[in-house]
Amino acid sequence: IHITFEDNLPLFFCNRNKIIQVLINLINNARDSMPNGGEITLYGRYLSEQHIIELQVSDTGTGIPEMIRNRIFEPFFTTKPIGEGTGLGLSVVLGIVQEHGGEITVDSIPHSGTTFILRFPVQMPQ
């Protein structure tokens, strides 16, 4: 796991435990997509002109096929074998991100990896 956060990150008002849950879910999915090992990268930066904190969770795993990419945030949708996943992880992630006024997108290339990009608005001091 590689972790890089730029130095200019402002404070972000959030439910810390829920953001940790988001990161754990994304890291677990990244791990599961790399059965033979690989790399997970966490990256954070501040987009000052938009007042947005951007977090990225990337892996070098199997990627998400394009034909199912539009369904991955649906509750109970899973590509894991029966008994190995509930299909709730990414729907919970989406709910928490939206609860914080944020958005999540995914960029994935089959057999090359996936990057989840989370963007959260930052309230600037008045």
The 8 nearest C-alpha neighbors of each residue, nearest first, counted from 0:
[[1, 39, 40, 38, 2, 41, 37, 58],
 [0, 2, 40, 41, 39, 3, 38, 42],
 [3, 1, 41, 40, 42, 0, 4, 43],
 [4, 2, 42, 41, 43, 5, 1, 40],
 [5, 3, 43, 42, 44, 6, 2, 8],
 [4, 6, 44, 7, 43, 8, 3, 45],
 [5, 7, 8, 4, 44, 45, 9, 43],
 [6, 8, 5, 9, 45, 44, 4, 47],
 [9, 7, 45, 6, 44, 5, 10, 52],
 [10, 8, 11, 7, 45, 121, 52, 6],
 [11, 9, 12, 8, 121, 122, 13, 123],
 [10, 12, 121, 13, 9, 122, 52, 120],
 [11, 13, 10, 14, 121, 122, 15, 99],
 [14, 12, 15, 11, 99, 18, 17, 16],
 [13, 15, 17, 16, 18, 12, 99, 19],
 [16, 14, 18, 17, 13, 19, 12, 20],
 [17, 15, 19, 18, 14, 20, 13, 21],
 [16, 18, 20, 19, 14, 15, 21, 95],
 [17, 19, 21, 15, 20, 16, 22, 14],
 [18, 20, 16, 22, 17, 21, 23, 15],
 [21, 19, 17, 23, 18, 22, 24, 16],
 [22, 20, 18, 92, 24, 19, 23, 25],
 [21, 23, 19, 25, 24, 20, 26, 18],
 [22, 24, 20, 26, 25, 21, 27, 19],
 [25, 23, 27, 21, 22, 26, 88, 20],
 [24, 26, 28, 22, 27, 23, 29, 21],
 [25, 27, 29, 23, 28, 24, 22, 30],
 [28, 26, 30, 24, 29, 25, 23, 31],
 [29, 27, 31, 25, 30, 26, 24, 32],
 [28, 30, 26, 32, 27, 31, 58, 25],
 [31, 29, 27, 33, 28, 32, 26, 34],
 [30, 32, 28, 33, 29, 34, 27, 60],
 [33, 31, 60, 29, 30, 61, 34, 28],
 [32, 34, 60, 36, 30, 31, 35, 37],
 [33, 35, 36, 32, 31, 30, 60, 37],
 [36, 34, 33, 37, 60, 32, 31, 30],
 [37, 35, 33, 34, 38, 30, 60, 59],
 [36, 38, 59, 33, 60, 35, 39, 58],
 [37, 39, 58, 59, 0, 40, 36, 1],
 [40, 38, 58, 0, 57, 1, 41, 29],
 [39, 41, 1, 57, 0, 56, 2, 58],
 [42, 40, 2, 56, 55, 1, 3, 57],
 [41, 43, 3, 55, 4, 54, 2, 40],
 [44, 42, 4, 54, 53, 5, 55, 3],
 [45, 43, 5, 53, 52, 4, 8, 46],
 [44, 46, 52, 8, 47, 51, 53, 7],
 [45, 47, 51, 49, 48, 50, 52, 44],
 [48, 46, 50, 49, 45, 51, 52, 7],
 [47, 49, 50, 46, 51, 45, 52, 121],
 [48, 50, 51, 47, 46, 120, 45, 121],
 [51, 49, 47, 121, 48, 46, 120, 52],
 [52, 50, 120, 46, 49, 119, 121, 45],
 [53, 51, 45, 119, 118, 44, 46, 120],
 [52, 54, 118, 44, 117, 43, 45, 51],
 [55, 53, 43, 117, 42, 116, 118, 52],
 [54, 56, 116, 42, 115, 41, 117, 57],
 [55, 57, 41, 115, 114, 40, 42, 116],
 [58, 56, 114, 40, 39, 113, 55, 115],
 [57, 59, 39, 112, 60, 113, 38, 29],
 [58, 60, 112, 38, 37, 111, 113, 39],
 [61, 59, 112, 33, 32, 58, 62, 111],
 [60, 62, 110, 32, 112, 109, 111, 33],
 [63, 61, 109, 112, 113, 108, 107, 110],
 [62, 64, 107, 109, 68, 65, 108, 61],
 [65, 63, 66, 67, 109, 68, 62, 108],
 [64, 66, 68, 67, 63, 69, 107, 109],
 [65, 67, 64, 68, 69, 63, 70, 71],
 [68, 66, 70, 65, 69, 64, 71, 63],
 [69, 67, 65, 70, 71, 66, 63, 64],
 [68, 70, 67, 71, 66, 72, 65, 73],
 [71, 69, 67, 68, 73, 72, 76, 66],
 [70, 72, 73, 68, 69, 76, 67, 89],
 [71, 73, 90, 89, 70, 74, 93, 76],
 [74, 72, 70, 71, 76, 90, 75, 89],
 [73, 75, 87, 90, 76, 86, 72, 89],
 [74, 76, 86, 87, 85, 77, 73, 90],
 [77, 75, 86, 74, 73, 71, 70, 78],
 [78, 76, 86, 79, 75, 84, 85, 71],
 [77, 79, 80, 76, 86, 84, 71, 81],
 [78, 80, 77, 84, 83, 81, 82, 86],
 [79, 81, 83, 82, 78, 84, 77, 85],
 [82, 80, 83, 79, 84, 85, 78, 77],
 [81, 83, 84, 80, 85, 79, 86, 77],
 [84, 82, 81, 80, 79, 85, 77, 86],
 [85, 83, 86, 79, 82, 77, 81, 80],
 [84, 86, 87, 75, 77, 83, 88, 82],
 [85, 87, 75, 77, 76, 84, 88, 74],
 [86, 88, 90, 74, 75, 85, 89, 91],
 [89, 87, 91, 90, 86, 24, 92, 85],
 [88, 90, 92, 72, 91, 87, 93, 71],
 [89, 91, 72, 93, 87, 74, 92, 88],
 [92, 90, 94, 88, 89, 93, 87, 95],
 [93, 91, 89, 21, 95, 90, 94, 96],
 [94, 92, 90, 96, 91, 95, 89, 97],
 [95, 93, 91, 97, 92, 96, 98, 90],
 [96, 94, 98, 92, 97, 93, 91, 99],
 [95, 97, 101, 93, 99, 98, 94, 102],
 [98, 96, 100, 101, 94, 99, 95, 102],
 [97, 99, 95, 96, 100, 94, 101, 93],
 [100, 98, 97, 96, 101, 95, 13, 119],
 [101, 99, 97, 98, 119, 96, 120, 102],
 [102, 100, 119, 97, 96, 118, 99, 120],
 [101, 103, 118, 117, 96, 97, 119, 104],
 [104, 102, 117, 116, 118, 115, 93, 105],
 [105, 103, 116, 115, 117, 102, 106, 114],
 [106, 104, 115, 114, 116, 107, 103, 113],
 [105, 107, 114, 113, 115, 104, 108, 116],
 [108, 106, 113, 62, 63, 112, 114, 105],
 [107, 109, 111, 62, 112, 110, 113, 63],
 [108, 110, 62, 111, 61, 63, 64, 107],
 [109, 111, 61, 62, 112, 108, 60, 59],
 [112, 110, 108, 109, 59, 62, 61, 60],
 [113, 111, 59, 62, 60, 58, 61, 108],
 [112, 114, 107, 62, 58, 57, 106, 108],
 [115, 113, 57, 106, 56, 105, 107, 116],
 [114, 116, 105, 56, 55, 104, 57, 106],
 [117, 115, 55, 104, 103, 54, 105, 114],
 [116, 118, 103, 54, 53, 102, 55, 115],
 [119, 117, 53, 101, 102, 52, 51, 103],
 [118, 120, 101, 52, 51, 100, 121, 53],
 [121, 119, 51, 50, 101, 52, 122, 100],
 [122, 120, 50, 51, 11, 123, 119, 52],
 [121, 123, 120, 124, 50, 11, 12, 125],
 [122, 124, 121, 125, 50, 9, 120, 10],
 [125, 123, 122, 121, 10, 9, 50, 11],
 [124, 123, 122, 121, 50, 10, 9, 12]]
